[in-house]
Structures are given as C-alpha cells and as structure tokens.
C-alpha cells in the first residue's frame, strides 16, 4: 500500500528538459499526462510544475538546479524510486507550504464541502490527496459523517474541525491521519475505529490530560496513548446490528474482551477506553443505564454526539481526571 502522500527529495540536478523527459514522458505513456504551471508561485529561486494525468492523478514537482521535491498520488517515475521520502513537517517550510497550498486548492475544486472545514482538510491532507486513501477518506466524511450515526455530514465534520483546531494533535499529524486512509478499499468499521482514537484524544485533553499518541513498547505492542505514566488502549465496538452479538451490551463486552486477550494482557494496569460513539441513542441508553463491566479494569466507556454532548462512566481506579 502507498500510505499517506509524502515528498520525494532528489539531490540531482533538474531542468525543464529533464522534467519532460524523465517525469512527463513515462506518465504520459502510462496514463496520458499534461505538464502545466503551478496554481501558486513556488518559493523564490525555485521552478515548479503540475503533472496532471487523464485519470485524475496529480503530481507536483519543484526544483532549483541543485535539488528537487516530488509530491504525487500517482505512479512514481523510476528515476525517483531511490529518493528519500519526507513528510511535510520534515521538508523545508517554504516548499511544504507551497505544496500544501496547491493540494488544498485542488481539494477545494474537487470537494468544496470538505475544504470548507479548513482545519480538518489541512490535518487530513496527507490522506485526502493520497494514492490509496483519497476516495475512501472523502467518502467516509461525506457519507458517514465521520462515524456519527444519525448525524448530518456538516455536523460530524464540524465536531472534528473544532477539536483539531485546538492544535493538540499537530505534532502527530502524519501518525494520526495515516490511520484513517491507508487501507485498500473502503472499510467503514476500521475508519470508525480510527476516529475512536480521535474521540478518546478529545476526551482526555478536554479533561486536562497531556497525551502522547501511538506509544511503541518493548513488548512489541503499540498502545494508543500514554497519559503521564499510564498506558491507554482504545476500542470502538461496531453497532450491534453489524455483528453476531446483537445487543449493545454484548457488543461492548465482545470488543473489550478482544483487547484484554492481546495488548492489555501484556500490560496490566493500562486503562481500557471503549468509545461507543457508533451506537444509536437507544443502544447507548441501555449501556449507560446498566454500566456493564467487560471483565477488565480500569475501564472507561463513553459516547459523543456531534454537538459535543458527552456521556460515560468509569470502573476501577482510573489514574487521571475524567469529566464524568
């Protein structure tokens, strides 16, 4: 799988003739391609071109005679195969800013409803314009409100746009965004589970906690968050109608059991957080009324609505503050 969109950095010399020979020509032979000028001026001292394919693929290329940067959601020409990959954050700021301005403008042309939510569009840009994730991620927010049941598209997008605008995940942009958009094809359950991590991040941060996402452990496991010295693992049950366990409480327990047999078994004392945001109102009411255990503590169970309403409960000794 291709993963999120990233620069390729070339340390060779480039000029217009080589761009046409080594980049445009193979892409034109494969897809049909045009070489056009950029929509926005590149940084001073740099030349830039857009390579636009007949199938809708896009690539950006900029060079200054000493080095060059390629960024595309298409087949990478062979001459760039051995170049280093760099995220926006690891690339020169003027180059990254120019490229992201080009991509955001492209997104606005293709899906203006998505570009209206500026912070969300910017945060998920590495997957909204990626080779693998551009269709699936946009479909997820367009048709499934970012994972909220019984909610309009703009409601769901506004919830995440507001949270991401706080900047608390800016340092982890590629790590978090990549989880949403690197699977082959559209996988609603996996995408909903990914947004469960964003919901948990909001829950923890709004409660006054500092978080570190995606913690690699010596055990070989990766845990979703660390809050000070406490590990936090997140799970998000599928709605009951989508699994063999046909009750909300059964779905909750089954989801928790899957985690306790893997990551949590190797790390006792970690907090299990269960995001029930996928549940409909009636399903969630049954869970909240009974407040069931899942056979593991400390446990946090919660549900958000897109207007920010939050409900939940905790079992066992959770060593950090919560709003309920």
FIZAGU-440168 format. One record per residue (C-alpha): residue number from 1; y negated, x, z negated. Coordinates in steps of 0.1 Angstrom, whole numbers, plus 5000, padded with zeros to 4 digits. Layout:
N
NUM, Y, X, Z
...
//
This chain:
324
1, 5000, 5000, 5000
2, 4965, 5012, 5008
3, 4948, 5004, 4975
4, 4910, 5000, 4970
5, 4886, 5013, 4996
6, 4875, 5049, 4989
7, 4857, 5076, 5007
8, 4875, 5104, 5025
9, 4855, 5136, 5022
10, 4856, 5161, 5051
11, 4843, 5197, 5048
12, 4844, 5203, 5085
13, 4815, 5203, 5109
14, 4808, 5170, 5128
15, 4785, 5158, 5155
16, 4782, 5127, 5177
17, 4806, 5141, 5204
18, 4833, 5148, 5178
19, 4829, 5113, 5162
20, 4835, 5097, 5196
21, 4865, 5120, 5204
22, 4883, 5121, 5171
23, 4874, 5088, 5155
24, 4863, 5062, 5180
25, 4888, 5071, 5207
26, 4920, 5066, 5186
27, 4907, 5035, 5170
28, 4897, 5021, 5204
29, 4931, 5028, 5218
30, 4948, 5010, 5188
31, 4926, 4981, 5181
32, 4897, 4981, 5205
33, 4866, 4995, 5188
34, 4828, 5000, 5192
35, 4806, 5027, 5178
36, 4773, 5013, 5165
37, 4744, 5024, 5145
38, 4743, 5016, 5108
39, 4726, 4985, 5094
40, 4707, 5006, 5069
41, 4692, 5041, 5071
42, 4715, 5068, 5057
43, 4702, 5094, 5032
44, 4677, 5119, 5046
45, 4694, 5146, 5066
46, 4725, 5125, 5074
47, 4735, 5107, 5105
48, 4757, 5076, 5103
49, 4777, 5052, 5125
50, 4796, 5020, 5121
51, 4830, 5017, 5138
52, 4838, 4981, 5143
53, 4872, 4970, 5155
54, 4881, 4940, 5176
55, 4904, 4928, 5148
56, 4876, 4927, 5122
57, 4883, 4961, 5106
58, 4853, 4982, 5097
59, 4847, 5019, 5090
60, 4816, 5038, 5081
61, 4811, 5075, 5089
62, 4782, 5097, 5079
63, 4777, 5135, 5084
64, 4751, 5162, 5080
65, 4766, 5191, 5100
66, 4782, 5206, 5070
67, 4804, 5178, 5056
68, 4811, 5142, 5062
69, 4822, 5110, 5045
70, 4845, 5083, 5060
71, 4850, 5048, 5045
72, 4871, 5022, 5061
73, 4895, 4993, 5058
74, 4913, 5003, 5090
75, 4938, 5029, 5101
76, 4926, 5063, 5092
77, 4923, 5087, 5122
78, 4948, 5116, 5120
79, 4920, 5142, 5118
80, 4911, 5128, 5084
81, 4946, 5124, 5069
82, 4944, 5156, 5047
83, 4909, 5150, 5034
84, 4902, 5142, 4997
85, 4898, 5106, 4986
86, 4868, 5098, 4963
87, 4857, 5067, 4946
88, 4820, 5056, 4949
89, 4814, 5070, 4914
90, 4828, 5104, 4923
91, 4807, 5107, 4955
92, 4771, 5117, 4959
93, 4749, 5089, 4947
94, 4728, 5086, 4979
95, 4760, 5084, 5000
96, 4776, 5059, 4977
97, 4745, 5037, 4975
98, 4741, 5036, 5013
99, 4778, 5028, 5019
100, 4778, 5000, 4993
101, 4747, 4985, 5007
102, 4764, 4984, 5041
103, 4795, 4968, 5027
104, 4776, 4942, 5006
105, 4757, 4932, 5037
106, 4790, 4929, 5056
107, 4803, 4907, 5028
108, 4772, 4885, 5029
109, 4778, 4879, 5066
110, 4815, 4871, 5062
111, 4814, 4852, 5029
112, 4779, 4844, 5018
113, 4792, 4822, 4990
114, 4808, 4852, 4974
115, 4778, 4876, 4979
116, 4756, 4851, 4961
117, 4773, 4863, 4929
118, 4758, 4897, 4931
119, 4774, 4915, 4901
120, 4809, 4901, 4908
121, 4805, 4910, 4945
122, 4794, 4946, 4936
123, 4821, 4951, 4909
124, 4850, 4940, 4931
125, 4836, 4955, 4963
126, 4864, 4982, 4964
127, 4889, 4954, 4969
128, 4868, 4927, 4987
129, 4864, 4952, 5015
130, 4898, 4970, 5012
131, 4925, 4971, 5038
132, 4951, 4952, 5017
133, 4930, 4931, 4994
134, 4901, 4917, 5014
135, 4918, 4885, 5024
136, 4938, 4878, 4992
137, 4910, 4886, 4967
138, 4884, 4864, 4985
139, 4910, 4836, 4988
140, 4916, 4838, 4950
141, 4880, 4833, 4942
142, 4873, 4808, 4969
143, 4903, 4785, 4965
144, 4913, 4791, 4929
145, 4880, 4796, 4910
146, 4890, 4830, 4897
147, 4920, 4814, 4879
148, 4904, 4785, 4862
149, 4923, 4752, 4865
150, 4902, 4720, 4872
151, 4871, 4740, 4879
152, 4848, 4744, 4909
153, 4845, 4777, 4928
154, 4810, 4785, 4917
155, 4818, 4777, 4881
156, 4845, 4803, 4880
157, 4826, 4829, 4898
158, 4795, 4824, 4876
159, 4817, 4830, 4845
160, 4828, 4864, 4857
161, 4795, 4873, 4872
162, 4778, 4867, 4839
163, 4804, 4888, 4820
164, 4803, 4917, 4844
165, 4765, 4917, 4843
166, 4768, 4930, 4807
167, 4780, 4963, 4822
168, 4807, 4968, 4796
169, 4833, 4975, 4823
170, 4811, 4996, 4846
171, 4828, 5028, 4837
172, 4862, 5013, 4845
173, 4853, 4996, 4878
174, 4880, 5010, 4900
175, 4907, 5007, 4874
176, 4900, 4971, 4867
177, 4890, 4959, 4902
178, 4921, 4976, 4917
179, 4945, 4955, 4897
180, 4933, 4924, 4915
181, 4936, 4935, 4951
182, 4963, 4960, 4959
183, 4994, 4938, 4963
184, 5008, 4929, 4996
185, 5000, 4893, 5004
186, 4986, 4866, 4982
187, 5001, 4865, 4947
188, 4983, 4838, 4926
189, 5003, 4844, 4894
190, 4996, 4882, 4894
191, 4959, 4876, 4901
192, 4957, 4851, 4873
193, 4974, 4876, 4850
194, 4949, 4903, 4861
195, 4920, 4880, 4852
196, 4936, 4875, 4818
197, 4926, 4912, 4811
198, 4890, 4904, 4820
199, 4891, 4873, 4798
200, 4905, 4895, 4769
201, 4879, 4921, 4775
202, 4852, 4894, 4772
203, 4869, 4880, 4740
204, 4870, 4915, 4724
205, 4835, 4926, 4735
206, 4818, 4893, 4725
207, 4834, 4897, 4691
208, 4817, 4930, 4686
209, 4845, 4954, 4695
210, 4843, 4985, 4717
211, 4872, 4987, 4742
212, 4890, 5013, 4763
213, 4910, 4997, 4792
214, 4943, 5009, 4806
215, 4955, 5033, 4780
216, 4982, 5057, 4791
217, 5007, 5065, 4762
218, 5031, 5094, 4756
219, 5059, 5068, 4757
220, 5054, 5064, 4794
221, 5039, 5029, 4789
222, 5004, 5018, 4798
223, 4987, 4994, 4774
224, 4959, 4971, 4785
225, 4933, 4981, 4758
226, 4925, 5002, 4728
227, 4902, 4988, 4701
228, 4894, 5018, 4679
229, 4930, 5029, 4668
230, 4946, 4996, 4677
231, 4965, 4990, 4709
232, 4962, 4956, 4726
233, 4986, 4942, 4752
234, 4977, 4911, 4772
235, 4999, 4885, 4788
236, 4990, 4853, 4806
237, 5016, 4825, 4808
238, 5019, 4806, 4840
239, 5011, 4769, 4837
240, 5043, 4750, 4826
241, 5047, 4732, 4859
242, 5052, 4765, 4877
243, 5081, 4779, 4857
244, 5115, 4768, 4844
245, 5101, 4764, 4809
246, 5085, 4731, 4814
247, 5063, 4728, 4783
248, 5032, 4746, 4773
249, 5046, 4760, 4741
250, 5078, 4770, 4759
251, 5058, 4789, 4785
252, 5037, 4806, 4757
253, 5068, 4818, 4739
254, 5086, 4830, 4770
255, 5056, 4850, 4781
256, 5053, 4866, 4746
257, 5090, 4873, 4745
258, 5088, 4893, 4777
259, 5062, 4916, 4763
260, 5079, 4921, 4729
261, 5110, 4934, 4747
262, 5090, 4961, 4766
263, 5057, 4976, 4757
264, 5054, 4962, 4722
265, 5089, 4972, 4712
266, 5079, 5008, 4717
267, 5046, 5004, 4699
268, 5049, 4983, 4667
269, 5015, 4974, 4653
270, 4999, 4967, 4686
271, 4982, 4934, 4690
272, 4996, 4909, 4715
273, 4970, 4888, 4731
274, 4980, 4857, 4751
275, 4955, 4842, 4775
276, 4962, 4805, 4781
277, 4932, 4800, 4804
278, 4956, 4789, 4832
279, 4966, 4759, 4811
280, 4952, 4724, 4817
281, 4934, 4706, 4789
282, 4964, 4685, 4778
283, 4987, 4715, 4778
284, 4963, 4736, 4758
285, 4957, 4709, 4733
286, 4994, 4709, 4724
287, 4994, 4746, 4719
288, 4962, 4746, 4698
289, 4975, 4717, 4676
290, 5008, 4734, 4668
291, 4996, 4771, 4669
292, 5031, 4784, 4675
293, 5043, 4819, 4670
294, 5060, 4839, 4697
295, 5082, 4859, 4674
296, 5057, 4888, 4672
297, 5027, 4895, 4651
298, 4998, 4904, 4651
299, 4992, 4877, 4677
300, 4960, 4863, 4693
301, 4962, 4832, 4715
302, 4931, 4819, 4733
303, 4917, 4799, 4762
304, 4884, 4800, 4780
305, 4867, 4774, 4801
306, 4842, 4785, 4828
307, 4812, 4772, 4809
308, 4820, 4798, 4782
309, 4838, 4775, 4757
310, 4864, 4794, 4738
311, 4892, 4782, 4715
312, 4921, 4801, 4700
313, 4940, 4812, 4669
314, 4955, 4843, 4654
315, 4987, 4850, 4635
316, 4993, 4880, 4613
317, 4969, 4908, 4604
318, 4946, 4914, 4634
319, 4926, 4945, 4625
320, 4894, 4937, 4645
321, 4870, 4908, 4644
322, 4876, 4876, 4664
323, 4853, 4845, 4669
324, 4879, 4821, 4655
//
